[in-house]
Amino acid sequence: MSFAPLIARFASAAMDISDGFFGDLEKMARASRVSFEVDGRRLPFSASVREAFKIKNTMRLALTGGDDHEFIFTVPEEKVSAFRAAAGGHKVEISDIGLAVAGEGTVAVRHLAGLDLSTGRASYSHF
């Protein structure tokens, strides 16, 4: 069974992050009229990528660079248990990285020392 029907069944919002995680999450926040609080410790970076964060701007590149071809989606709190139970039979890694909160169109990434996303591009721009 494909994983896509589960996203359609449980998610309140979803999109691919191929233009860059941070910028695409900002787009989702604006479109959904919420803000997101992301726990950087929960982002699914490999040990090698985390080691590379010691090199200047590598962390920024990992969060704003494109071509990940992964999906980000939100599941309402009351549906999370049912979603996890339904997703259990799939060989798909799911990372719970944060929360949607009251606000409008912002993303806060916590617990990633040295991260500054206040300037520069947040994602790839096609135009």
Secondary structure, DSSP 8 states (H G I E B T S, - for coil): --SHHHHHHH-SEEEE-TT-HHHHHHHHHHHHT-EEEEEGGGS---HHHHHHTTSTTHHHHHHH------EEEE--GGGHHHHHHHHTTS-------EEEESSSS-EEEES-TT---SSS-SS----
